Amino acid sequence: MNLSFVWFVLAGIVLGRYTEPAFLIIATLFIMFRLNKVYVTTSCLLVGALFFFHSLSMVLYNGYDTGKLFQQIMLLFTCVFCYYQIFRYCRISVSEWFYRYVSLVYILSIIGIIQFVIMSVTQIDIFPYTLDGMVTQNTGRLHAMLMEPGSFTAFSIPAAAYVFLTPGFMKQERMKSLAILIAFILTLTTSMVVAVVIILLLKFYYYFKYLRIGLVVCFIVTVCWCINSKDILSSSEYFVNPQLRIIQEKITQTLSVVENAEPEDFEYLNTSSYVILTNYWIAFNAPCRILGTGLGTHAQNYERMYKSDFGGYGLNKDDAYSMFARLYSEFGVLGLCLYAFFLIKYYNKDNIISLCLIVFFISYLIKGGNYTLYGTAFFHIIYYFLSPCKINLFDKNIDA
């Protein structure tokens, strides 16, 4: 029965855009009627109350509409409340939840590979709609039953990281590893490339211990060089080779555009660059950069600060196309600091799953700004309960 609940909840995450909260509510109502009780945590209620009143204050202060705030609050509350009830009821370890998730990614990968082959041969997408009726994105790339390739990438990042980073997993589970990695690569998304780079850097860092200092030094030098590259590259004598001078010119112009540009300048770029640069510009230029403008207000920041008849106007204005941009837009420096505190405080260095989730969080900060879609809430809750200060307490509670 408990394992059936796990599979039911995990299925809700991937079957559609709106199926996760629907499945969570159904599962929670079943638990409440069966046990005739509700599990409550005082600390979460306190944090939630502070979170709500902060956002409400900032929304009213900036003269924004409160509709989106209440919608997002209800969605986040539903996810946190329901997951807490389900975890307490199922009495299954947090690690077991993650292992079931990896198995689900394996099943989806097999389905996705079959879909990709059929689509490549016949140009027919066998999953044109999600379960809740949303049209899927048929771009010739793998997306399985999820709405678009980026959705599959985001959901499968922790599983792909687990395959790469867990010692001996590839040897013990060759078929599962191969299917997950092939499907992950066939999404052909920017998020996939970012995740692979992060995974390889982490593998290098953790498995070549004596080279860690050199890696850290190289990272610091690279960051410093990038910060000062505009001045360095502006020298016409820096590169002698004509081909390198072309690269120099491209980098210099790009840095110049990013530094001095307005959203109208981004309209001449490709769609992906336009979307991410526009949303970052909004985040950095929105009011109240210390406290942010409140939950769910990035779209209102977007509409207030930038108006255009451009065809791509408004793309991803609700989720900012990046968790970093959305957090900074809606919660300012305070929000970014609190999120960093969460990732540091609840990181479990002795648990490989915690490291795999870090890969997801970093990737999602770069590209992906929805707070709950396709497992975002689920991964944060798993991460929280895997922490050294919570894992034993949580296991004790669910076994009581």
N, C-alpha and C positions, 0 to 999 in steps of 0.2 A: 504493500500500500504506500509506504513512504517513498520507495523508488518511483512509483507511478506518479507521485506528486512532483518529484524532481523533474521527470521527463515532461510532465504537463507544463510546468513553469518554463523550462528551457525551450519547449516548442513555441510557447507564446512569444518569446523574444524574437524568433526568426520568421514566423509565419506571416507577419504583416507589420505595417507601421503602427497600427493601433491595437494589435492583439496582445501585447505584453501587459498593459494595465488591465485589459478585459480579463485575461487569464488569471492575473494576480487577484483581482477582485473575486472572481468565481471561487478560486482556491481558498481565499481568506474567509469568505462567507461560509463555505463548507466547514472549515475548521471552527469558526465561531459557533455555528449551530451544533456541531458535534460535541465540542468541549464546553460550550456555554460559558466561555471566559475569553478575556482579551489580555494579551501580554503587553505590558507598558514599561518603557524605560524613561525615568525622570530626566536623565541627562539629555536624551534626544529631544524630549518635549521642550526643555529649556533652550537648547540650541536652535530648535525650529522656531520658537517664539521670538528670540532675538533676531534671527535671520529675517523673519516676516516683518517685524516692526522697523528694522533697518531699511528694508526695501520699500515699505509703505511710506516711510518718512521721506526717502530720497525721491520717490515717484511724485509725491505731492509737492515737494519742494521745487521740483523742476517743471511742474505743471503738466505731467504726463497722464495718460489714461491708465486707470488701474485694472482694466479688463485682463490684459496679458499677465499682469502680476498674479492675480487670483487664479488664472488658468494654470500657470506654471507652479504655483504653490500647491494647488490641488493635485497636480500630476506628481510632483516630487513627494508630497505627503503620502499619496497612494502607494508609490513604489517602496518607500522606506517602511511604512507601516505594514504593508502586506508581506514584504520580504521578511520582516522581523517575525511576523506571526508564522509564516511558513517554515522558516529555519528552526524556530522553537518547536514547532509541531513535528517536523520530520525526524528530528533527533539523529541527523546524519552529520558527520564531521564536515567542516568547511572544505577540506581537501577533497573529500569524496564528491562534493558538488562540482569542484573544478574538474575532476577526472571524468565525470559524466558529461560535462561541457565539452571536453576534448573529444569524447566519443561522438557527440553530436556534430562537431565540426568535421570529423572523419566521414560521417554519413552524408553531410551536406557537400563535402568535397567530392565524393563519388558521384552524387547527383549532379553537381556542377560540371564535372569533367564530361559526363554523358551529355549534358545540355550543350556544353561548348563544342563537342564533336558534331552533334546534330546541327547546331547553328552554323558551324563552319562549312558543312557539306550542303545543307539545304537552305540556309539563311532563315530558318524558322526557329523562333524562340519558343521552346515548349513551356515556358513559364512567363506568359505575357502579362499576368496579373498576380498580385499577392493575394493571400487568403481574404483580406479585408477589401479587395477590389481596387487597390492602387495599381496603376499602370507601371510595369517595370521598364527599365532602361535597356533597350536592345541596341547595343553598340558593337556587337560581335565579341565582347569580352565576357568572361565567366561571372555570373552573379547568383547561380543556383536559384533558390526560391525567394531570395531577398530582392529588395526593390532595385538596387543598382550594384555594380561592381564594388564601388566604394563602401557600400553597406556590408558586403561579404568580407571585404578586407578588414574593416574595423572589428567585426565580430570575431574573426579568426586570428587576429594578431596575437593574443595571449597563447593560443594553441600552437601557432607557428613558432613563437619564442620558446615554448615548452619543448617542442621537438628539437630545436637547435641547442638549447642550453642545458637540458637535462642529461647528465652523463649516462651513456649506454642506452638511451631511449631509442635511437635510430637502429641499433643492432637488435634490440629486443622486439621492437614493433616496426619492422621494415615496411610492411604494406601500409600501415596507418601513417607512418611518417612520410612515405612517398606520395600518397594521395593528398595529404594536407598541404605539403610543400608545392606540389604541382598545381593544385587548385589555387593556392595563394598567389603564385607567380602569374597564373593565367588571368588574374583580375586586371593586370597591367595598369595599375593605378599608381599615382604619386605616393599615396599613403603606404603602399606595399614597398616601394623603393626606400622610403624613409624608415620604415620598420626594419627592413633587412639591414640597412646601414647601422641602425642602433643595435640590433642583435649581434652583428659581427663585431662591433666595437666592444660590447659587453663581453662577448666570448673571448676576444683578445685580451681584455682587461683582467678577466677572472682566471684564465687558463695559462697566461704567460706572466706569472707574478713578478718576475724579475724585470720585466719591461714596463711595469706600471708607471714608474716614475717618468720614463721617457715618453710614454703616451700622454701623461698629464702635462708635461712640459710642451710637447708638440701641440696639444690642444690650446694651451694658454698662448703660445706664440702665434698660432693660427688666428685666434680671436683678436689678439692685439694687432696683427697684420690687417685683418679685415676692417677693424675700427679706423686704422690709419691709411687704408688702401687708396682712398680717394686722393689724398695728397701725394702718395707715392706714385700712383699710376698717372697722375697728371703730368709728370715729367716726360717730355717727348723723347728723352734719351734713355729712359729706363729699359726699353726693349729695342734691340737693333734689328732682329729678324722681322721681316714684313708680316709674316703670319702671326707672330706674337703681338705685333703692334695692333693688328685687327682685334685680337682678343682684348688687348689693353683698352682700346677705344670702346668696345662693347661694355666692358665692366665699368669704365669711367662714366659713360653715358647712363647706364642703368643706375649707378649710385647717385648720380646727379638728379635723375628723374625721381627716384624714391625720396630723396632729401627735399626737393623743392616742389614736388608735384601736387596738383589738386586732383580730385576724382575724375574730372573731365579728361585729364591727361591719360588716365588708365584705360579710357574707352578705346584707345587705338591698339591696345595689347590683345593677346589671345584671351578667351573667355575665362580660363582658370586664373591667369595672372590678374585680370581685371577684377574678378570677384574677391580674391584674397587681399590684393593691395587696397581695394576700396574699403573693405571691411576693417582692415588694419588702420587705414586713415581715419575712419569714423571713430574707432576705439581710442586712438591717440589724441583726437581733437574734440572728443565729447566733453561736456561739462563735468565738474566734480571728479577730477582725476584721482583724488585721494580715497574717496568713499564710493565712487561710482554713481550711477543713476538709478540703480535698483533692478531687481530680478525681472527679466523679460522686457527690458527697455531698449535693447540694442536696435531693434527695428525702428523704434521711435527716434532714437538718436540719428539713425540713418536717414529717415525721412525729413527730420528737421534740418540737418546739416548739408544734405546733398539732394538736389532735385535735377532731374534730367529726362529728356525724351529718348535716351539711348535704349536700344532694344534689350540689352541685358540688365537694365536698371532694376534693382531690387533683388537680384539673385542672391540667395542665402542670407538675406538681411535678418531673418529670424534667428539663425544659429551662428551667424558671423563667420562661418566656414572654418573657424579655428577656435578651440577652447580657450587659448591664451587671449585672443582678441575679444571674445565674448566676456570672459571673466574680467578683463581690464575695463571693458566698456561698461559693464553692469555693476561691478564691485570695486573698480579702481585698484590702487596699489594695495589697499587693505585686503581685498579679495585674493589677489595674487599671493600675498604673504601668507594668508591663512591656508590657501590651497597647498603651497609649498610646505607649510608646517604640518598639514595633514599627511602629505606623502612621506615626510621625514619621520614624524613621530610614530606612524603606524607601519613603517617598513620593517619586515622581518628578514634579517640578513641570513637566517638559518633555514629559510624556506624558499625553494626555487620558484614556487608559484608566485610569491611576492615579487620576485625579480621579473618574472614574465609579465605581470600586470604593470610594472613600472614601464616596460617597453610600450604597452598600450597607452598609458597616460602621457608619456612623452610624445608619441606619435599623434595622439588626439589633441594635444596642446598645439601642435603644428597645423593639423588639418582635421577638423571635425568638432563642431561646437554644440551638438545637441546634448542636453543633460541626461536624457533617459533612453534615447533611441538605440535599438539593437545592442542591448546589454551594457550600456554605459553605467546605469545605476547598479546593475547586478555586479559588475566588476569592482566598483567602488565598495560595495557592501562586503564582497568576498575579501578584498584587500584589508578592510577595517577589522574583520573578525580573524584574519590570519596574523594580525600583529602580536608581538610577544606579550603585550599587556592585556590582550583580549582572548587569545585562542584557548588558553586553559580555562579561563572563566566561562567562556561561551560553551565549551564542551561540557563543563560541569553543570551549567544551567540547563542545557537541553537534555542531559541525562537524568536530571532530578525528577 
